Amino acid sequence: MNKVIKVSNLSKRYRLGLKEKYADTLVGKISQIIRSPYDNLKRLRDLNRFGLEDDSVFWALKDVSFEVKEGEVLGIIGKNGAGKSTLLKILSQITEPTSGNIEIHGRVASLLEVGTGFHPELSGRENIYMNGTILGMTRREIDSKLDEIIDFSGVEKFIDTPVKFYSSGMKVRLGFSVAAHLDPEILIIDEVLAVGDYEFQKKCLGKMEDVSKNQGRTVLFVSHNLEAVRSLCTHSLLMTEGFLHLTGRTENVVNEYLKKQISSQKERKWEYDLAPGNELVKVAYMSVSNSGSLPDDVIDRTKEIEFNFEFWFEGEAAQVNLSLVLYSIKGECIFNVITQVPLPTLNKGYYLSKCVLPSHFLNENEYKIDVLWVKDAKIQLFKMSDALLFEVVDQEPRKINWFGKFPGVIHPKLDFVIEGV
C-alpha cells in the first residue's frame, strides 16, 4: 500500500507568558503608543529566540516521526497534554510546525473541536456547501452527497437554521457527517466525538470502519475510549509529553499505555464542563480504594474493596442502572455486575453509586474496569472504558511456605478443610 502521510522529526514549541500589557493612565497610554513599534519588534524576536531556552519555552511536540499507509486507521492515544491535538492541528494545516517535515498525499478533512470549520451565521446546509468547496468539490458533487450527509447527521429539522443555534451535540453530528461524506482521502478525528450520545458514537465508528475498509481512505483517530481504538485501529501511536513513546500494533500500544497509568488512575474527578459523557450522562467522580481508606493508599486484597461513582443524569425520568465490568490488565474479563433490582427511577439530578467487593476475593494483580450507564436494562446511555486502573497487593503474612504470587486472577478465602474419617 502507498504511504499517504510521512512525518519526519516533527517538533512544535511555544514561548509561554507573552502577554499584552495595558496602561492605567492617559500619559501611560500615549507612551505605550509611541513605544509600540519597538515593543512589537522585541516581542517578535522573543517568539523566535528558541536557541536561548528558559522556563518560558514549552515543547508540545519533539522529534516525532511516523508513516501512515493508504486505507489504514491509525489510533493516537496518550494523556491530556501529551501532544495529540497539536499533532492533528499540524497535520490539518491549522498550526505551523517549528521544525521537521510532513508529506501528505490527498485531501484532508478534520473534525478537531466542536464547530470546527463552520461559520456560525450560516445554516447547516450552507456550511455543507462551504466545506465541500474548500475541499475542491463542485456544486454538482456536493449535491449528490447532500441528502446522505443530512440523513446521517440526524439534524434534518434544523438544517436551514444558523449553526450558532445548534447544541454541541448537533454541531458534532453535522461536522462528522460532512467530514466523512465529502470524500476526503484522509479523515482526521479528535476526541470531539465524545460529545455525542452513545448511538451516534457507534454510528460514527461504523462509518470510519467503512470508509477505511471499503473505500480505501485513511483515518487518524484520537480518543480516550481505548475500546474504540482497539476495535477500529490496527496500529496506534502512544504520545507522552510531546514525544512518540511507542508505535506498533494497537493491542501492544494500549497495554503499554495502561501500564503507565496504573499508579495514577485510582481516583478521577471532573468539573461539569469538562466531564466525560454525553447529553444524558456526565461523570463527575470515580474512585477505588479499600473501604474506609483513601484512593492514594495501597489496595489490600485482605480488606473490602470499594468503588465509588458520582454523576449527573440529564435525561427525562427513566430506570437507570450502572454496570461494572472488571478485567485483568491483560484484558481477561473477570466479572460483570449491575446495580441491584428493582432499578431506581432517576430524574434529572446528581447521583452517587457504590459497589463493594468482599475481602480475600481478588488476587495480587493489576486491574481495570469499564463502567456503563444503561436505561431500562437494555439501552446503553454511556460507556467509559478503562475508567479506573489499579493494583491489588497482599499485605497478610503467609501461613504456608509458598513463595511468589498465587496463580489466577481471583484468590478467594473459602471454607476448605481436611478431616479424618
N, C-alpha and C positions, 0 to 999 in steps of 0.2 A: 504494500500500500504506500501511496505517496505521503510525504510529510507536508502537512499544511501549516504547521506552526513550528518555528525553531527559535528558541530563546537562548542567548549566549551571554553569560556574565552580566546579567541584568542587575542594576543597582538603582535605588532611589533614596535620596536623603533630603531632609528638611532642616532648616535652621529655625529653632523654636524661640519664642519670646520676642519676636519683632512686632511691635505694637505701635499704632499711631498715638502720638501724644497731643493733647489738646490744651490750648492756653486758657487761663482763668480770667484774664483781663484784656481790655481793648489793646493796650500797649503790647502785651504779650502776643496777641493775635497778629498785630501788624508785624512784629518782629518775626513771628513764625512764617508769615507770607514771604517776607524778604529772604529768609533763610531756606525756604522750601526747595529751590533748585539744588542747593548744596546737600541738604538732608536727603533728598531723593537719590542723588548720585551715591551718597555714602551707604544708603540702605541697599541700593542695587549691588554695590561692591560687597557688602556684608553677605548678601544672599549667595554670592559666588565664591567666597573665600573659604572653601571647604578644605583647602590644604592646611589651614590653621584650625583644626577641630578642637572644640571645647564641649562643655556640657550642653550647649545650646544646639548641637548637631544631633539629629535623630535619624538613624538608618531604618527606613521602612522595609527596604529590600537590600540584600547584599550578595552579589555574585551568584545569582540564580540562573541555572541552565537546565533546559529540558526540551524534548521534542514531542509533538503530538501528530499521530497519523490520521489520514483521512478516514472518517467513519468511526473514530474512537470516541468513547465517552470517558473523559478524564476527571476524576474526583480531586478536589483540593480541600484538605482538612487542616485543622490547627486551632489553637486557642484564639480568643479575641486579641487583636493586636499582633498577630503572627505575620501579617503582610499579605493575607489572601486577597482582600479587597483592593489593596494598592496594585497588586499584580494584575487583577482583572481590569482595573481602570487604565493601566498602561496598555494592555492588550486591546482594549476597546478604543484606544487613542484619545482618551479623555485627559490623561496625565502624561507628561513627558518624562522619560527616564533620565536619571543623572548620567548614567553610563551603560554600556552594553548594547547589544544588537537584537533586533526582533525581525523575523521574516514571517509574514502572514500571506498565504495564498488563498484568496477567496473573500467574499463579502462577510462582514461580521455584524450580527445583531446581538445586542446586550440588554439584559434586564438586571440592573445592579441595585437600584433603590426604588422605593415606591414613587411612581410618577416620572421615572427617568424617560426622557425622550418625548414627553407630552407637553403641549402648550396648554396651560390651564384655561385660557379663554376660548379655545376651540372645542368643538364637540368631539365625542368619541369617534364618530365617522370621519370627521375632518382630520383627526390625528392619525387615523389609519392611513389615509392618503398621503399625509405629510411624511410619515415614516417610510412608506413604500417608495416615495420619490427620493428620499435620502439614500435608500438602498439602490437607487438606479433603475427602479421598475417603471414601466409605462403605466398610464392610467388603465389601459385595457388589461394588463397583467394584474393590477390591483383589483379591478372589477371582478375578475374571475375568482379571486380569493375572498372577496368581501363577506359573502354570506357565511362561509366556513369560519372566518375569524369571529364574526359576531355571534354565531351559534356556539362556538367553543367557549367564548368568554362568559356567556350567560348574562350579559348586560343589555339584552335586546331593547328593553323598555326605556333605557337611558342613553341609547347610542347617539341620539341627536341633542343630548344635554351637554353643556360645557363640562369638561373634565374636572374643573375646580370644585364642582358639587359632588363628585364621586367620593365614596368612602375609600379607605386604604385598600380594603379587600377588592373593591371593584376596579381600582387602578391596577392592582396586580393581575387580576383576571384578564383585563384587556391588554395590559402590557405583555404578558406571556403569550397570549393568543397572537398578537401582532408579530412578536419576535419569532414565534415558532412556525407561522404560516406564510410569511413573506419570503420564503425560500432563500435565506442566507446560507452560505456554505458552512459557516461557523456560528454556533449559538453559545453565548456566554451567560450563565445564570448564577446570580449570587443568592445569598440566604433569604432574599426578599420573599421567596415562595412561602416561608413560614407564616406570613401574614394571612394567607388564605385558609379556608376551612379544610378539614381532612379529605373530603371527597374531591375537592378541586386539586389539592396536592397530589392525590393518587392519579387524577386525570392528567396532570402535568408530567408526572414521572412516566406514565404510559406514552405520552406524546414524545418525550425526549428519547425514549427507547425506540419508538417508531421511526423518528427522523434519522436516528443513527443506523439501526439495523436495516431498515427497508429503503431509506432514501440516501444513505451513504454520507450523511452530514456529520460534522464533528461537533461535540458538545463539551464545554468546560463547565463543571458543576461544583460550586462551593456550597457546603452545607454542614451544619452541626448534627443533622439527622444521619447518624452513621449507618442505620439500617437502609436508608435510601441510597447512600453511597455504595454500600455493599451490593445491593440488588441491581444497581444501574451501571456502575463503573467497573471495568475490568482492570484498569490501572489507576493509581492515585499518587498525589504528592502530599507529603507532610511538611507543613511550614512551621518553623519555630523561630520566633524573634527575628524575622526578616530573612532567615536562611532556609534553604531547601534541606531539610533534615534527612528525608528519605523519599525515594521514588521506587515504585515497583508494583507488584500485584496488590490489588486493593485489600485483600484479607490480611496480608502481611503488614501493610501500612497502617491499617486500622488497629491491629493488635499492638503495634509499636506505640501508637498514639494513646491507646488505653493504658498501657503500662506506665507511660509518662504521667498520666493523670491520676493514678491511684492515690497518691498522697494528698491530693487537693480537691477531691470530689465527694467528700462525706457530708458536706453541707453546702447548699446553694440557695441564694436569695436574690430577688429581683424587685425593682420598683415597677409600678404598674405599666408605665410607658415602654419599658424595656423587657417586660415579661414574655417568656416564650408561650406560645399558644395561638389562638385564633379569635374569631369574633364571638365564640361561645365559651371558651375556657382560657383563662390566663393563669399561669403558675406563679405563685408568689414566693414559696419557700419549700424546701425539702431537705431532710437530713436522715442520717443513720448513725446510731450510737447504742451503747449498752443502756438499758433502762436506768434512768437517774444519773447518767453521765453526760458529758459534753461531747459534741461531734469531734473535737480535737483530740479526745482521749483515744487510747488503744481500744479496739473492739475485741473483747474476750469471749471466746466461744462458750465458756462455762457459765456465762450470765445471759439473761434475756437480751435480745437484740431488737431495737425499736426503730421503725420507720415512721417519720412524720411528714405530712404533706399539708400545705395551705394553698388555697387557690380562689380565684374569683370565678363565679359562674355568671355568664352574661345573657343566657338564653331565657326562653319562656319556661314556665313551670314544667318540670319533667322528672321522671325517675332516673336517677343517675348513680352509677356505681364506679368505683375505681378497681382496676385490675393491676396487680403487681406480679411481674414475671422476673424470677431470679435466674441468673446464668453464672456459670463459672467464667473466668476471664477468657477462656478459650472458646466460649460460645455454647457450651453444653447447657441445655435448659434443665434446671433442677426442679422447679415447680412454678405453677401459675395459680394465684389465689385472688379471689374477688371479695369485695366488702359483703357483709352478711345480708341475707334476705330477711324480711321484705326490704326492697330497695327504698331508700328515702326519696321523697319528692323535694327537689331543690327549686327554690325561687331565685331570682337574681340577688346575688349577695356574696359574702366572703365565708369560706368554709374550711374546717380542719378535718383531717383524717389521720388515723394511726393504725399501724399494723405491728404486732409483736410476735417475734419468733421465740419459741421456748429455748431455755438454756440447753447446752450439750446437744445441739442439733447440727449446726454446720461444722464442717471440718476446717482445719487451718488451710486457708486458701485466699485467693483474690477473687472478688465477685463484682457483678454489675447488675443493675436492674433496669427494666423498661416499666413505664407507668402508662396506663391507658385510662381515659375517661370515656365511659360507654353509656349511651342513653337507651332506656327500655330494654336492657340486656342484649342488644343486638346492633345498635348503630354507634359506630366509633366516632366520638367527637374530636378527640385529640390523642396523639400518642407521642410520648417522649422517650426516645431510645437512649440507652446508656445514660440514664438520668442521674444515677449515683454509682460511684466506683469506690470499693472499699476492700480492706484486708482484714481477715479474722485470724487471731492468734490464740494459742492455748497457753494460759498462764497458770494452769493447775499442775502441781508436781506429779510426775509419773509414778504410779504404784507398781509398775511392772518394768522389766528390763527390755523396753522397746525403744530403739534409737531412731530418730528421724520422725517424719510426719506419717500418720496413719494414711493408708490409701483411701481413695474415694472422695466424693465431693461432700458427702454428709458423714457425720460421726456421732450417731445418736447414743444416748445413755439408756440402755434397755435393761429390763429385769431378766437377766440371762445367767443361770446358776447351774452348778453341778451338785447332784445329791446322790447319796448312796441308796441302794435298794436291798 
